[in-house]
């Protein structure tokens, strides 16, 4: 599992009657940053994580002022998905990190029900 990956994130200016375009804000928030795996794979042991395919998505919707974040992991024998929606506070880094952490913590709890939440 390579640690250095290049991801192209495009963003566009507001259009039509809209005053903002969420894709522009996201593109600016991650510009030049190293964004790696997050969520479910981070909750797995290294050997298992190497066998997992992931699909993570995130977007802040201005119409409902909520982040919509999903994390999905799939192997040959199981699949797991964490879907969430929560209010943003206008701080892209901490709002986005919150969603990453929720995905990871939910996965840890599903893998090990005795896992203490919050840690």
C-alpha positions in Angstrom: 0.0 0.0 0.0 1.9 3.1 -1.2 2.0 6.0 1.1 2.5 8.7 -1.6 -0.4 9.0 -3.9 -1.5 11.9 -6.1 -5.1 12.8 -6.1 -6.5 15.5 -8.4 -9.3 17.5 -6.8 -10.9 20.0 -9.0 -13.0 23.0 -7.9 -15.0 25.5 -9.8 -16.1 29.1 -9.0 -19.7 29.8 -8.1 -22.0 29.7 -11.0 -25.5 31.0 -11.9 -27.3 32.4 -9.0 -25.1 30.6 -6.5 -22.7 32.6 -4.3 -20.5 29.7 -3.4 -19.5 26.4 -4.9 -18.5 23.6 -2.4 -16.1 22.1 -4.8 -14.0 25.3 -4.8 -13.8 25.3 -1.0 -12.8 21.7 -0.9 -10.1 22.1 -3.6 -8.7 25.1 -1.7 -8.8 23.3 1.6 -6.7 20.3 0.4 -4.5 22.3 -2.1 -0.9 21.2 -1.5 -1.8 18.9 1.4 -1.0 15.3 1.6 -4.2 13.4 2.1 -3.9 9.7 2.8 -6.2 6.9 3.7 -8.7 7.6 6.4 -11.5 5.8 8.1 -12.1 2.1 8.1 -8.6 1.0 6.8 -7.0 2.9 9.7 -8.9 0.8 12.2 -7.5 -2.5 10.8 -4.3 -4.4 11.6 -1.6 -3.6 9.0 -1.8 -7.1 7.3 -5.6 -6.9 6.9 -5.5 -3.2 5.8 -3.3 -4.1 2.9 -6.1 -6.4 1.5 -8.8 -3.8 1.7 -10.2 -1.6 -1.1 -11.6 1.7 0.1 -13.9 4.4 -1.2 -14.1 7.5 0.9 -16.2 10.6 0.0 -16.7 13.9 1.6 -18.5 17.1 0.8 -19.8 20.1 2.6 -23.3 21.1 1.4 -24.0 24.8 1.9 -27.8 24.3 1.5 -28.0 22.2 4.7 -24.7 23.4 6.3 -23.7 19.8 6.9 -20.7 17.7 6.0 -21.7 14.4 4.3 -18.9 11.9 4.7 -18.9 8.2 3.8 -16.2 5.6 4.3 -16.5 2.2 2.6 -14.1 -0.8 2.8 -14.5 -4.0 0.8 -12.6 -7.3 0.9 -13.3 -10.7 -0.7 -15.2 -11.8 2.4 -16.7 -8.7 4.0 -17.8 -5.1 3.4 -18.3 -2.2 5.9 -19.7 1.3 5.4 -20.0 4.3 7.6 -22.3 7.1 6.5 -22.5 10.4 8.4 -23.9 13.9 8.2 -23.0 16.5 10.8 -22.9 20.3 11.0 -19.8 22.2 9.9 -18.2 24.9 11.9 -16.5 26.7 9.1 -13.1 25.2 9.9 -12.4 22.9 7.0 -9.5 21.0 8.7 -11.1 20.2 12.0 -14.6 19.6 10.4 -13.0 17.1 7.9 -10.8 15.5 10.6 -13.9 14.9 12.8 -15.5 12.8 10.0 -12.3 10.9 9.5 -12.1 10.1 13.2 -15.8 9.0 13.3 -15.2 6.5 10.5 -12.2 5.0 12.2 -13.8 4.8 15.6 -17.0 3.2 14.3 -14.9 0.6 12.4 -12.9 -0.1 15.6 -16.1 -0.7 17.6 -17.5 -3.0 14.9 -14.3 -5.0 14.7 -14.0 -5.2 18.5 -17.2 -4.5 20.4 -15.2 -4.3 23.7 -13.2 -1.4 22.3 -13.6 1.7 24.5 -15.0 4.6 22.4 -13.2 7.9 22.4 -9.7 6.5 22.2 
